[in-house]
Amino acid sequence: MPGQIRSLPEFFPIHRCSELCFISPGGRPKCNFLHLGILPFVVFVLVFFGYLFLSFRSQNLGHPGAVTRNVYLQPRVLKPTREDVLVLTPWLAPIIWEGTFNIDILNEQFRIRNTTIGLTVFAIKKYVVFLKRFLETAEQHFMVGHKVIYYVFTDHPADVPQVILGAGRQLVVLTVRNYTRWQDVSMHRMEMISYFSEQRFLREVDYLVCADVDMKFSDHVGVEILSTFFGTLHPGFYSKSREAFTYERRPQSQAYIPWDKGDFYYGGAFFGGSVLEVYHTTKACHEAMVEDKANGIEPVWHDESYLNKYLLYHKPTKVLSPEYLWDQHMLGWPPIMKKLRYVAVYKDHQAIRN
């Protein structure tokens, strides 16, 4: 009847603690008690799958505790990982050698941040012949598992090779002019990197790595190199005293470094850091070049000379060992080098530069 309160339907469940009751057709409750061993099992299953769900979410959402899933040996304060090389600068910047880092921990940290790395390379004039090998070896060894944008500066965009890229990796061709002398090509890298850092790199990537094209990646080069700004020890001078460094020694030059100053000699073929810091560095080097050129001065090692002057007074936050910049044809493979990661390829300098 309308408005009449209905009675409970037959077999309407009533839950009480560990028993399940139903209203029988005669109106009397009929209860089935759960077996005492089933309830703990159900609770265990719920907790187990709940943990898996939360663990999955933390992995995909970048939960700060996600890195604890990695299993690794405890670092020992009184047992350094390398005793045969310097692993820390006087200003407390780490020097990166094989055996001084755990790449699994670092990969997890940079994936949590969803990091994108830009890699700049200049393939001007005849140097475009090195580009295919550079890109192919980068795909094998450079920042594997992370998002990468290759920025190829070239005056021959039609000659940029087709290279199969992995997921999350892309190639951008930036057309620039060439110069008659290779020295001018080298020095104008600083101008181009600073300009494009301001115009687009700041919006597209988190870190910028600047590399020479006449090289190849021969072993892992990953996020262990990333920092606010890193420089790389030149393979020819890592064991030398500062008096042997080929700094610019003329006081008239903006790249001048006195004989009694200098920490390390850094190679110009591999440096980088946050986009903002790379912008500041390359802009300062370019401005110093412009002033020297107005005074008719060209430093002994061009853009590398300005980079060394800048890093003397603006200390890098990380220094890469010569593992990351090596010439096996000239220097062999000494035992101190556990790995050779980024190495020069054989070439006829005279033929390529002219």
Buried (B, 14 or more C-beta within 10 A) or exposed (E): EEEEEEEEEEEEEEEEEEEBBBBEEEEEEEEEEEEEEEEEEEEEEEEEEEEEEEBEEBBEEEBEEBBEEEEEEEEEEEEEEBEEBBBEBEEEBBBBBBEBBBEEEBBBBBBBEEBBBBBBBBBBBBBBBBBBBBBBBBBEBBBBBBBBBBBBBBBBBEEBBEBEBEEEBEBBBBEBEBBEEBBBBBBBBBBBBBBBBBEBBBEBBBBBBBBBBBBBBBBBBBBBBBBBBBBBBBBBBBEEEBEEBBBBBEEEBBBBBEEEEBBBBBBBBBBBBBBBBBBBBBBBBBBBBEEBEEEEBBBEBBBBBBBBBBBBEEBBBBBBBBBBBBBBEEBEEEEBBBBBBBBBBEBEEEEBBE
